[in-house]
Amino acid sequence: MSAEENQVVLGISCFYHDAAACLMKDGIVVAAAEEERFTRKKHDISFPINAINYCLQEGSLNAGQIDYMAFYEKPLLKFERLLSQHLEMFPFSFWPFYKALPSWLNEKLRVPTIIRKKLKYNGDILFIEHHMAHAASAFLVSPYEEAAILTIDGVGEWATASYGYGKGNEITLLKELRFPNSVGLLYSTVTAHLGFSVNNSEYKVMGLSPYGKPTYYDNFRKIIDVKEDGSIEFDMDYFDYHHKLTMPGKKFVEEFGPIRKPSEEVAQRHKDIAASLQKITEEIIFKMLNRLYNETKMENLCMAGGVALNSVANGKITKNTPFKSVWVQPAASDAGASLGAAAYAYNVIFGNKRKYVMESAYLGPSFSGDYIKNFLDKNNIVYKTFKSKDALVKLTANLIFNNNVVGWFQGRMEWGPRALGARSILSNAANPDMKDILNRKVKHREHFRPFAPVISKEDVHEYFEIDKDEEPFMLFVYPFKESKKKLVPGVVHVDGTGRLQTTSKEENELYYGVIKEFEKLSGIPILINTSFNIRGEPIVCAPEDAYKCMLGTGIDYLVIGSFLIKRDDNPKDMWDSEKIAKD
């Protein structure tokens, strides 16, 4: 046994996007959360003091009891890349360098000072290379004893993708793709060109892609040299991200047409560009994976990095590569690298054997019944109390069956960008109008955005063309069986697929119970599950957030802990529009 086996490690990611913290205690992930959930600022990049304080509270610790801090990248190496790219493009790069310098001098190069000052921490701080942190987040908490590993994102220090393998508590990275050649930055460039926000709306482009045809595929091949091993080389004359604050270059606009304004209607051209981007992205990923398999001969695959959230590509991996089993960490983006940094420190640097498998993403805050009741009473909110779990489950299912939209707030908050039955909005997947109702009245988002199905685990093979028995983290898209599509129009995407989540009684008793009660009423073991938030806001964290979200949307009922709130019983003018009273 290692002398370090009982150490406490806190992993941190911040200052670019998706700031987060993760606490490992004796090799077990005790808590993990993104900073955005506490500050209510989507993709918050700031030092994750609120997430850290939550993790310490969950672990019954103070900062003085942390043995090691692990940071998710090496700032000096990243600054070296910044200097190199801007010197190469000088004087054209002067303005973005000038704009970036204050944050480097005040934050990014002062990570140890900031950690010690904000947390009053005097211990060791370990810096893990960015893609190694991603690799660790994928493999070290996976169910596999050995697996191939692919990490793929925008850019870390220099790497934009890397691959290798893990065995036991060791990770070996064999090869990396380097800046400026990046699948993640390509996806972000097109996201910007289509009028959506970068590092926030890439999933919208993915959701838009089935509405188009890949008529621009040859245009992408013109500017990207895709080699058989999956390595790529960009013609940088088409891009600006390496020396400007914008991403698509003048030649890119000439090739693909004018940049769409955010207020402009999404036209067929935009849909076709999205479809073409998705096609070439999948081609690159599958070439990378085929090369990786040929080098490792391992049938298990772990993936992380922002591009690993491309659930459309994920669902096609086993059909387009020799890999038999694929596992993606639920917070695959930079937030999850905080987990990877902690796990790498504990398992690799300290040499401890792995003893934790991430079977659940419920790693965030929970709120007691007394806390919720006190909040409701203090603010004069009308509510009813469920007398039993059985009553809660049956009434919720009945509300959904009668086409009510239900805000669902139960237990510990999810880790990662997907709502998985702790902070969810639930509704009737059998209602053909429900997608439009949710997009228009509840989510306030684009009409083309799909909604995800959640299904009881034992029924998944009856409804989906799927090659495994469960998908708890909603990170894979699979085709519905042809005979089932007409039964659940609310969750069948335009191409006949759905971004699937499975659940079971063991994983989430109440959530599963509502699905099975709904099945008794409808004959269908599927609900619409979408995140409990509106466009532009993070998923709700606390009861205060949930109630405010309900009042700002068309949610009909809120099931929060053991309490039921009906929208019509609580008029909007009860609340100050800018601030909710908090304890």
Backbone torsions as a table, in degrees:
resi	resn	phi	psi	omega
1	MET	NA	134.8	178.1
2	SER	-66.6	145.9	176.0
3	ALA	-65.4	-17.6	-177.3
4	GLU	-93.4	3.4	-167.4
5	GLU	-56.6	-32.1	-175.9
6	ASN	-97.8	22.5	-177.9
7	GLN	-74.5	154.6	174.6
8	VAL	-106.7	124.6	-177.6
9	VAL	-124.5	132.1	175.3
10	LEU	-111.4	120.6	176.9
11	GLY	-95.9	142.2	-176.2
12	ILE	-134.7	140.2	167.7
13	SER	-132.7	140.8	179.9
14	CYS	-174.5	173.6	171.8
15	PHE	81.1	0.8	173.8
16	TYR	-125.8	-63.9	169.1
17	HIS	-163.9	157.3	176.7
18	ASP	58.1	53.7	175.0
19	ALA	-61.5	142.2	-175.4
20	ALA	-160.8	168.1	175.4
21	ALA	-139.8	150.0	179.3
22	CYS	-142.5	131.5	-179.8
23	LEU	-108.7	124.8	172.1
24	MET	-111.6	129.0	-178.9
25	LYS	-127.8	117.5	-176.7
26	ASP	56.3	35.9	176.6
27	GLY	82.3	2.5	-179.2
28	ILE	-110.0	136.0	174.5
29	VAL	-74.9	113.4	-177.8
30	VAL	-88.3	-37.9	-176.1
31	ALA	-160.4	150.6	175.8
32	ALA	-157.8	139.2	-178.5
33	ALA	-161.1	151.4	175.4
34	GLU	-88.9	144.5	-178.7
35	GLU	-62.8	-32.8	-177.6
36	GLU	-56.2	-30.5	-175.7
37	ARG	-68.1	-25.5	-178.7
38	PHE	-93.7	-39.9	-178.0
39	THR	-84.3	-16.6	-176.9
40	ARG	66.0	23.6	176.6
41	LYS	-110.9	110.2	-171.8
42	LYS	-60.7	134.9	-178.6
43	HIS	57.3	35.7	-178.3
44	ASP	-51.4	132.7	-177.0
45	ILE	-101.7	-6.9	-170.3
46	SER	-71.4	166.4	177.5
47	PHE	-54.1	126.3	-168.5
48	PRO	-81.2	60.0	-175.2
49	ILE	-64.1	-36.9	179.8
50	ASN	-70.0	-41.7	177.4
51	ALA	-64.7	-39.3	178.2
52	ILE	-63.8	-47.5	-179.4
53	ASN	-61.2	-38.6	176.5
54	TYR	-62.4	-47.2	-178.5
55	CYS	-59.1	-43.3	179.0
56	LEU	-64.5	-40.0	178.0
57	GLN	-63.9	-43.6	179.5
58	GLU	-63.1	-33.6	179.9
59	GLY	-90.0	4.2	-178.4
60	SER	53.6	47.7	-175.9
61	LEU	-130.2	162.4	164.8
62	ASN	-117.4	170.1	-174.2
63	ALA	-60.2	-29.7	179.7
64	GLY	-68.3	-14.4	179.8
65	GLN	-95.3	0.0	176.0
66	ILE	-79.6	129.8	-179.8
67	ASP	-83.3	-38.7	-178.9
68	TYR	-144.7	141.7	166.9
69	MET	-101.3	140.3	178.8
70	ALA	-126.2	123.1	-179.0
71	PHE	-102.8	145.5	-164.7
72	TYR	-82.3	6.1	174.9
73	GLU	-162.7	178.1	178.6
74	LYS	-110.4	102.1	-173.1
75	PRO	-59.0	-38.0	-178.6
76	LEU	-66.2	-39.0	178.7
77	LEU	-67.6	-37.4	177.6
78	LYS	-67.8	-38.5	177.9
79	PHE	-65.4	-34.8	175.4
80	GLU	-59.0	-42.5	178.0
81	ARG	-65.2	-42.3	178.6
82	LEU	-59.8	-47.6	178.9
83	LEU	-60.7	-44.0	-177.8
84	SER	-61.3	-47.6	-176.4
85	GLN	-68.3	-36.3	-178.8
86	HIS	-76.7	-34.5	174.8
87	LEU	-65.5	-39.0	179.8
88	GLU	-63.4	-35.3	-175.7
89	MET	-100.6	4.0	179.8
90	PHE	-61.1	140.1	9.5
91	PRO	-91.4	-1.7	-176.2
92	PHE	-62.8	-24.9	-175.6
93	SER	-93.8	4.6	-173.7
94	PHE	-59.2	-46.9	-174.0
95	TRP	-63.9	-49.6	177.9
96	PRO	-63.3	-33.7	177.1
97	PHE	-65.2	-43.2	178.7
98	TYR	-61.3	-41.5	180.0
99	LYS	-68.0	-34.4	-175.6
100	ALA	-81.3	-25.1	-171.0
101	LEU	-59.4	-43.2	-179.3
102	PRO	-57.7	-41.0	-179.5
103	SER	-68.1	-31.6	176.0
104	TRP	-67.5	-46.0	-176.2
105	LEU	-71.4	-31.6	-175.3
106	ASN	-94.4	-22.0	-174.7
107	GLU	-132.5	-62.7	-164.4
108	LYS	-66.8	-29.6	176.7
109	LEU	-95.0	2.1	-176.7
110	ARG	-119.0	27.9	-176.7
111	VAL	-56.4	-48.3	179.9
112	PRO	-60.2	-40.7	-179.8
113	THR	-64.2	-43.0	-179.2
114	ILE	-64.4	-44.1	179.8
115	ILE	-61.3	-47.2	-177.4
116	ARG	-66.1	-38.8	-177.8
117	LYS	-71.7	-47.5	-174.9
118	LYS	-72.8	-31.2	-175.8
119	LEU	-108.2	-3.9	-174.8
120	LYS	53.1	50.1	-175.9
121	TYR	-108.8	132.2	-176.9
122	ASN	-117.5	6.7	-177.3
123	GLY	-85.3	-166.2	-177.6
124	ASP	-79.1	145.7	174.8
125	ILE	-120.1	122.6	-178.3
126	LEU	-102.8	136.7	179.3
127	PHE	-112.5	121.1	-176.0
128	ILE	-108.3	133.9	177.4
129	GLU	-57.7	143.8	-169.4
130	HIS	-56.0	-50.6	-176.8
131	HIS	-74.7	-22.8	171.4
132	MET	-69.9	-37.8	175.9
133	ALA	-63.0	-41.7	175.7
134	HIS	-61.3	-45.9	-178.8
135	ALA	-60.6	-42.3	179.4
136	ALA	-65.4	-38.1	179.3
137	SER	-65.4	-27.9	-179.8
138	ALA	-82.1	-46.7	-170.4
139	PHE	-90.4	-44.0	-167.9
140	LEU	-70.9	-15.1	175.3
141	VAL	-115.1	12.9	180.0
142	SER	-82.2	169.0	178.3
143	PRO	-81.9	3.2	-172.9
144	TYR	-99.5	140.0	172.5
145	GLU	-78.3	-29.9	172.8
146	GLU	-146.4	145.4	-176.4
147	ALA	-164.8	152.0	167.7
148	ALA	-73.8	154.1	-176.4
149	ILE	-132.7	132.0	171.3
150	LEU	-127.0	126.9	172.4
151	THR	-117.3	137.4	-174.1
152	ILE	-153.6	122.6	-177.1
153	ASP	-152.7	-157.1	177.1
154	GLY	-73.8	-70.5	175.2
155	VAL	-165.4	144.3	172.5
156	GLY	-100.9	-117.0	172.4
157	GLU	-73.5	-65.0	172.7
158	TRP	-121.2	-33.7	-173.4
159	ALA	-72.5	142.4	173.8
160	THR	-114.6	-14.8	173.7
161	ALA	-160.1	151.5	175.1
162	SER	-150.5	154.5	173.8
163	TYR	-142.2	156.5	-178.7
164	GLY	-178.2	-144.0	-178.4
165	TYR	-154.1	161.3	175.4
166	GLY	-124.7	142.8	174.0
167	LYS	-139.2	123.3	-179.1
168	GLY	61.2	-118.9	178.3
169	ASN	-111.1	27.1	179.2
170	GLU	-120.5	146.2	177.6
171	ILE	-128.6	132.5	176.6
172	THR	-123.0	120.5	175.1
173	LEU	-98.5	126.2	-172.2
174	LEU	-93.5	-34.1	-172.4
175	LYS	-156.0	151.8	175.9
176	GLU	-139.3	151.5	172.2
177	LEU	-98.4	140.2	-171.5
178	ARG	-117.2	153.7	174.5
179	PHE	-54.8	140.1	11.6
180	PRO	-94.3	4.7	-178.7
181	ASN	-80.4	112.6	-169.5
182	SER	-153.5	123.2	174.9
183	VAL	-64.1	-40.5	179.5
184	GLY	-62.4	-42.5	179.4
185	LEU	-72.2	-30.3	172.8
186	LEU	-62.2	-47.1	-179.3
187	TYR	-62.7	-39.1	179.4
188	SER	-69.5	-35.2	177.2
189	THR	-61.6	-44.5	179.0
190	VAL	-69.3	-36.2	175.5
191	THR	-56.8	-45.9	177.4
192	ALA	-64.6	-41.6	-178.9
193	HIS	-63.9	-32.0	-179.6
194	LEU	-87.0	7.0	172.9
195	GLY	86.2	14.8	178.2
196	PHE	-105.8	166.7	-175.5
197	SER	-84.3	133.4	-178.8
198	VAL	-71.3	147.3	-178.2
199	ASN	60.7	24.2	-179.6
200	ASN	-147.9	-38.5	-168.2
201	SER	-119.2	17.1	177.7
202	GLU	-58.9	-32.7	178.7
203	TYR	-66.6	-24.9	175.2
204	LYS	-66.7	-40.3	178.2
205	VAL	-63.3	-41.4	176.5
206	MET	-61.1	-42.7	179.1
207	GLY	-68.3	-26.8	179.4
208	LEU	-78.3	-27.3	-170.1
209	SER	-58.3	-36.4	-179.9
210	PRO	-66.5	-15.0	179.4
211	TYR	-81.8	-9.5	-177.1
212	GLY	-116.1	179.5	173.6
213	LYS	-118.8	146.6	-174.3
214	PRO	-76.9	54.8	-176.8
215	THR	-74.3	-13.8	179.2
216	TYR	-101.9	11.7	-178.2
217	TYR	-58.2	-44.2	-179.9
218	ASP	-65.3	-29.6	176.3
219	ASN	-65.4	-39.9	176.7
220	PHE	-67.5	-40.9	179.3
221	ARG	-65.0	-24.7	177.8
222	LYS	-67.1	-34.1	-175.1
223	ILE	-104.7	-5.1	179.5
224	ILE	-129.4	123.4	174.6
225	ASP	-90.3	108.4	-178.7
226	VAL	-100.7	116.4	-178.6
227	LYS	-92.3	163.9	-174.6
228	GLU	-63.5	-25.9	179.7
229	ASP	-86.5	4.8	178.5
230	GLY	90.3	-8.1	174.6
231	SER	-70.6	151.6	-174.9
232	ILE	-134.5	155.2	174.8
233	GLU	-138.6	123.3	-178.1
234	PHE	-88.6	147.6	163.9
235	ASP	-84.3	101.5	-171.0
236	MET	-71.7	-5.8	174.2
237	ASP	-64.0	-19.0	-178.3
238	TYR	-91.5	-7.0	-173.5
239	PHE	-123.8	152.5	178.7
240	ASP	-117.6	-8.7	-168.8
241	TYR	-65.7	-16.9	-178.8
242	HIS	-84.1	-6.9	-179.9
243	HIS	-151.0	4.5	177.5
244	LYS	-135.0	174.5	177.1
245	LEU	-85.4	-7.6	175.5
246	THR	-99.7	172.1	-176.5
247	MET	-114.2	-54.4	178.0
248	PRO	-74.7	134.8	177.0
249	GLY	-86.6	175.0	-179.3
250	LYS	-59.3	-41.0	-179.7
251	LYS	-69.1	-31.1	176.2
252	PHE	-63.4	-43.2	179.3
253	VAL	-65.7	-38.2	177.0
254	GLU	-64.4	-33.6	-177.7
255	GLU	-77.2	-39.3	-171.5
256	PHE	-112.8	-1.7	179.0
257	GLY	97.0	175.8	-175.8
258	PRO	-60.9	149.6	175.2
259	ILE	-68.5	130.1	179.3
260	ARG	-71.5	134.2	173.1
261	LYS	-77.7	144.5	-177.8
262	PRO	-55.9	-29.9	-179.7
263	SER	-84.6	-8.1	-175.9
264	GLU	-78.4	146.7	177.7
265	GLU	-64.0	142.4	175.8
266	VAL	-76.0	114.6	-176.0
267	ALA	-96.2	172.8	-179.7
268	GLN	-61.4	-35.5	178.1
269	ARG	-57.7	-42.0	179.7
270	HIS	-65.3	-39.8	178.3
271	LYS	-65.2	-38.7	-180.0
272	ASP	-69.0	-37.6	176.3
273	ILE	-63.1	-43.6	178.9
274	ALA	-61.8	-42.2	178.8
275	ALA	-64.4	-39.1	-179.9
276	SER	-68.5	-40.8	176.9
277	LEU	-61.7	-45.2	179.8
278	GLN	-61.6	-38.7	-179.6
279	LYS	-63.8	-46.9	-177.5
280	ILE	-73.0	-31.2	175.9
281	THR	-62.4	-47.0	178.4
282	GLU	-62.4	-40.8	179.6
283	GLU	-59.1	-45.6	-179.6
284	ILE	-64.5	-46.4	-179.0
285	ILE	-60.3	-45.8	-177.3
286	PHE	-67.0	-34.7	175.8
287	LYS	-65.9	-42.7	175.9
288	MET	-58.1	-45.2	-175.5
289	LEU	-70.4	-37.0	176.6
290	ASN	-64.4	-39.4	175.9
291	ARG	-65.2	-42.3	179.8
292	LEU	-61.7	-42.9	178.6
293	TYR	-63.0	-42.5	-179.8
294	ASN	-61.0	-30.4	-179.8
295	GLU	-84.2	-33.7	-174.0
296	THR	-103.1	-28.8	-175.4
297	LYS	57.9	24.7	177.2
298	MET	-95.5	140.0	-176.2
299	GLU	-92.5	-13.2	176.2
300	ASN	-95.6	142.4	-178.1
301	LEU	-131.2	135.1	171.2
302	CYS	-116.9	139.8	-179.1
303	MET	-133.8	148.0	173.8
304	ALA	-154.9	177.0	-171.8
305	GLY	99.5	158.5	-174.9
306	GLY	-56.6	-35.0	-179.2
307	VAL	-70.2	-21.0	176.5
308	ALA	-70.2	-7.6	172.8
309	LEU	-85.3	1.3	177.0
310	ASN	-76.3	87.1	-172.3
311	SER	-66.6	-25.8	177.2
312	VAL	-64.3	-48.1	177.4
313	ALA	-64.7	-41.6	-177.9
314	ASN	-56.4	-40.9	-177.0
315	GLY	-69.3	-11.2	-178.4
316	LYS	-104.5	-1.9	-171.5
317	ILE	-61.8	-49.0	-175.0
318	THR	-69.1	-18.1	177.3
319	LYS	-88.8	-15.8	-175.8
320	ASN	-118.5	1.5	178.0
321	THR	-142.2	169.1	178.4
322	PRO	-78.1	-4.8	-178.0
323	PHE	-65.0	138.7	-177.7
324	LYS	-96.8	-26.5	-175.1
325	SER	-143.1	134.3	-176.2
326	VAL	-127.9	133.6	178.0
327	TRP	-128.2	127.2	178.4
328	VAL	-120.5	129.3	179.8
329	GLN	-66.8	133.0	-170.1
330	PRO	-60.5	-28.8	173.7
331	ALA	-107.2	69.0	-170.0
332	ALA	-71.0	-19.3	-177.3
333	SER	-78.1	-161.8	-175.9
334	ASP	-61.9	-27.0	176.6
335	ALA	-56.7	-44.7	-178.5
336	GLY	-68.0	-18.8	177.8
337	ALA	-66.8	-20.7	173.1
338	SER	-65.2	-40.7	174.3
339	LEU	-63.0	-44.8	-179.7
340	GLY	-61.3	-39.8	179.1
341	ALA	-62.7	-44.1	179.2
342	ALA	-65.1	-45.0	-178.8
343	ALA	-65.9	-38.7	179.0
344	TYR	-63.4	-42.8	178.4
345	ALA	-61.2	-48.8	-174.4
346	TYR	-70.1	-46.7	-172.7
347	ASN	-88.1	-36.3	-174.7
348	VAL	-97.1	-55.2	-178.5
349	ILE	-64.6	-44.6	-179.3
350	PHE	-86.4	-12.6	175.2
351	GLY	76.1	20.7	180.0
352	ASN	-80.6	143.7	176.3
353	LYS	-66.9	147.2	177.7
354	ARG	-71.4	136.5	176.5
355	LYS	-140.6	18.6	-179.7
356	TYR	-132.4	130.5	172.6
357	VAL	-119.8	129.7	-179.1
358	MET	-79.3	92.4	177.9
359	GLU	-93.7	-17.1	-178.5
360	SER	-134.0	145.9	176.2
361	ALA	-100.4	8.3	-178.3
362	TYR	-84.5	81.1	-173.0
363	LEU	-120.3	2.7	-176.5
364	GLY	-97.5	-170.1	-175.9
365	PRO	-66.5	149.4	168.5
366	SER	-123.6	165.2	-176.8
367	PHE	-133.8	131.6	-175.0
368	SER	-70.2	162.2	176.0
369	GLY	-59.9	-37.4	178.7
370	ASP	-65.1	-40.2	179.0
371	TYR	-62.5	-46.6	-178.4
372	ILE	-64.2	-45.2	-179.0
373	LYS	-62.9	-41.2	179.0
374	ASN	-62.8	-40.8	177.3
375	PHE	-62.3	-45.8	-179.3
376	LEU	-64.9	-45.1	-178.5
377	ASP	-65.9	-42.8	-177.3
378	LYS	-60.7	-31.9	-175.9
379	ASN	-105.2	15.1	174.4
380	ASN	56.1	40.2	179.6
381	ILE	-88.7	129.5	-179.9
382	VAL	-76.9	131.3	-178.9
383	TYR	-150.0	162.5	170.8
384	LYS	-119.1	151.4	-177.9
385	THR	-108.1	128.8	175.1
386	PHE	-73.4	136.6	-178.4
387	LYS	-84.1	-17.9	-179.0
388	SER	-156.9	163.5	174.7
389	LYS	-61.5	-38.2	-179.4
390	ASP	-61.7	-42.0	178.8
391	ALA	-65.6	-40.7	178.9
392	LEU	-60.6	-48.2	-177.0
393	VAL	-64.0	-46.1	-175.7
394	LYS	-68.0	-42.4	-179.4
395	LEU	-68.7	-40.7	179.1
396	THR	-60.9	-45.2	178.2
397	ALA	-61.2	-40.0	179.7
398	ASN	-66.1	-39.7	176.8
399	LEU	-61.3	-44.0	-179.9
400	ILE	-66.9	-42.3	179.1
401	PHE	-59.4	-31.3	178.8
402	ASN	-92.5	22.8	170.0
403	ASN	68.4	26.0	170.0
404	ASN	-84.5	149.1	174.8
405	VAL	-96.0	125.8	-172.1
406	VAL	-116.6	122.9	168.2
407	GLY	-78.9	129.4	-170.9
408	TRP	-121.4	115.4	-174.5
409	PHE	-130.0	103.3	-174.0
410	GLN	-145.4	134.9	169.5
411	GLY	67.7	-153.4	-176.7
412	ARG	-81.4	139.0	-178.7
413	MET	-64.6	149.8	-179.7
414	GLU	-71.4	151.4	173.3
415	TRP	-100.3	122.4	-177.9
416	GLY	109.9	177.0	-171.9
417	PRO	-81.3	-6.5	-176.2
418	ARG	-102.0	135.8	171.3
419	ALA	-78.4	127.7	-171.3
420	LEU	-125.6	27.7	176.5
421	GLY	101.3	14.0	171.8
422	ALA	-113.4	-40.5	176.2
423	ARG	-129.1	72.5	-172.1
424	SER	-122.7	159.2	165.4
425	ILE	-109.9	125.6	-174.4
426	LEU	-114.1	142.6	178.8
427	SER	-158.1	-179.8	-169.5
428	ASN	-83.9	110.1	-179.7
429	ALA	-71.4	-17.3	-178.7
430	ALA	-83.7	-10.0	-179.4
431	ASN	-84.8	116.0	-177.1
432	PRO	-66.5	-17.5	-179.9
433	ASP	-93.8	-6.4	-171.0
434	MET	-66.3	-35.1	179.2
435	LYS	-59.1	-47.1	-179.9
436	ASP	-67.3	-37.7	178.3
437	ILE	-61.5	-46.4	-178.9
438	LEU	-66.5	-45.2	-179.0
439	ASN	-64.2	-38.8	-173.7
440	ARG	-84.1	-48.4	-170.5
441	LYS	-95.6	-23.0	-173.1
442	VAL	-112.6	-58.3	-172.9
443	LYS	-84.4	-20.4	-179.9
444	HIS	52.8	53.6	-174.3
445	ARG	-135.5	179.8	-174.7
446	GLU	-62.5	145.0	-174.5
447	HIS	-65.6	-24.8	-174.7
448	PHE	-82.4	-7.7	-175.0
449	ARG	-71.7	129.7	-179.3
450	PRO	-84.0	165.9	173.9
451	PHE	-115.7	150.4	-171.9
452	ALA	-94.3	145.0	174.4
453	PRO	-91.9	139.8	167.1
454	VAL	-114.1	135.7	-174.8
455	ILE	-135.2	147.5	173.7
456	SER	-63.6	139.1	-170.4
457	LYS	-58.3	-37.6	-175.9
458	GLU	-70.2	-12.8	-177.1
459	ASP	-104.6	0.9	-169.4
460	VAL	-63.7	-38.4	-177.3
461	HIS	-73.2	-18.9	177.4
462	GLU	-73.8	-27.5	-173.3
463	TYR	-109.9	-22.6	-172.5
464	PHE	-125.2	148.8	169.0
465	GLU	-85.3	93.7	-171.5
466	ILE	-137.3	144.9	-175.3
467	ASP	-104.8	15.8	174.2
468	LYS	-142.8	175.0	-171.2
469	ASP	-95.1	-13.4	-178.4
470	GLU	-155.0	157.5	174.4
471	GLU	-149.4	82.4	-171.0
472	PRO	-75.7	-16.4	-170.5
473	PHE	-107.8	3.6	176.2
474	MET	57.8	48.0	-178.0
475	LEU	-120.5	13.8	179.1
476	PHE	-136.0	138.0	174.9
477	VAL	-102.5	131.5	180.0
478	TYR	-130.9	153.5	176.4
479	PRO	-72.7	140.6	168.4
480	PHE	-73.1	151.0	170.5
481	LYS	-67.2	140.6	-172.8
482	GLU	-54.7	-39.3	-175.9
483	SER	-72.1	-12.4	-174.8
484	LYS	-104.1	-13.3	-173.4
485	LYS	-58.2	-41.8	-175.8
486	LYS	-69.3	-17.1	-177.9
487	LEU	-78.2	-27.0	-173.6
488	VAL	-132.6	61.7	-176.0
489	PRO	-62.8	-21.0	-179.1
490	GLY	-68.6	-17.4	-176.7
491	VAL	-125.5	2.7	178.2
492	VAL	-89.0	118.3	179.8
493	HIS	-71.7	169.2	-174.7
494	VAL	-59.7	-25.9	179.0
495	ASP	-97.0	13.1	175.9
496	GLY	82.1	16.9	-177.7
497	THR	-114.4	174.3	174.1
498	GLY	-149.9	143.5	175.0
499	ARG	-84.1	103.6	-160.7
500	LEU	-88.3	140.6	162.9
501	GLN	-127.7	135.0	171.4
502	THR	-107.9	154.7	174.7
503	THR	-147.3	164.7	-179.3
504	SER	-142.7	169.8	179.3
505	LYS	-61.6	-36.5	-179.1
506	GLU	-69.6	-34.2	-177.3
507	GLU	-78.1	-42.5	-175.8
508	ASN	-158.8	92.9	-169.1
509	GLU	-60.2	-47.6	-176.3
510	LEU	-69.8	-44.6	179.3
511	TYR	-58.2	-49.5	177.4
512	TYR	-61.5	-40.7	-178.7
513	GLY	-61.9	-39.3	178.2
514	VAL	-63.8	-41.9	179.6
515	ILE	-61.3	-45.0	-177.7
516	LYS	-70.9	-33.3	175.3
517	GLU	-69.3	-37.4	175.9
518	PHE	-63.2	-36.3	177.6
519	GLU	-63.2	-37.8	178.4
520	LYS	-62.0	-34.1	-178.3
521	LEU	-82.2	-35.3	-170.3
522	SER	-113.8	-19.0	-172.9
523	GLY	82.7	6.0	-175.1
524	ILE	-125.1	122.8	-177.4
525	PRO	-90.4	39.3	-175.9
526	ILE	-134.1	137.2	171.3
527	LEU	-121.8	158.4	164.4
528	ILE	-76.2	129.5	174.8
529	ASN	-124.9	113.9	174.8
530	THR	-126.9	161.5	-173.6
531	SER	-68.0	144.9	-178.5
532	PHE	-82.1	81.7	177.2
533	ASN	-168.9	172.9	170.1
534	ILE	-115.4	167.1	-176.3
535	ARG	-55.0	133.4	177.4
536	GLY	90.2	-5.7	179.6
537	GLU	-119.8	151.7	175.0
538	PRO	-69.5	164.7	171.4
539	ILE	-58.7	143.2	-177.7
540	VAL	-63.5	149.8	179.3
541	CYS	-114.3	-54.4	-172.8
542	ALA	-105.3	164.5	176.9
543	PRO	-54.8	-37.0	178.2
544	GLU	-58.7	-42.8	179.7
545	ASP	-64.8	-41.4	-177.0
546	ALA	-64.1	-44.6	-178.4
547	TYR	-68.1	-40.4	178.1
548	LYS	-62.4	-41.4	178.6
549	CYS	-63.7	-41.5	178.6
550	MET	-58.0	-44.5	-176.9
551	LEU	-68.7	-25.1	-179.0
552	GLY	-92.6	8.1	-176.3
553	THR	-136.6	-173.5	176.4
554	GLY	-96.7	20.9	175.9
555	ILE	-61.0	130.8	-176.5
556	ASP	-85.4	-40.4	-177.7
557	TYR	-137.4	150.1	173.6
558	LEU	-119.9	120.3	174.0
559	VAL	-103.8	105.8	-171.7
560	ILE	-127.1	111.1	-171.4
561	GLY	60.1	-129.3	179.6
562	SER	-100.5	24.6	-175.9
563	PHE	-121.3	147.8	178.6
564	LEU	-120.0	129.1	178.5
565	ILE	-121.3	130.7	176.7
566	LYS	-101.6	132.7	-175.5
567	ARG	-55.3	-45.2	-173.8
568	ASP	-67.2	-18.2	179.8
569	ASP	-83.6	-6.4	-173.4
570	ASN	-133.9	83.8	-176.4
571	PRO	-61.8	151.6	-176.1
572	LYS	-60.8	-32.7	-174.7
573	ASP	-73.0	0.3	173.7
574	MET	-66.1	-24.6	-170.1
575	TRP	-115.9	146.5	167.0
576	ASP	-64.3	131.3	-174.1
577	SER	-68.4	-18.8	-175.6
578	GLU	-100.8	-24.7	-172.3
579	LYS	-146.0	135.1	175.4
580	ILE	-96.6	135.9	177.6
581	ALA	-63.8	134.1	-179.7
582	LYS	-124.2	154.7	179.1
583	ASP	-67.4	NA	NA
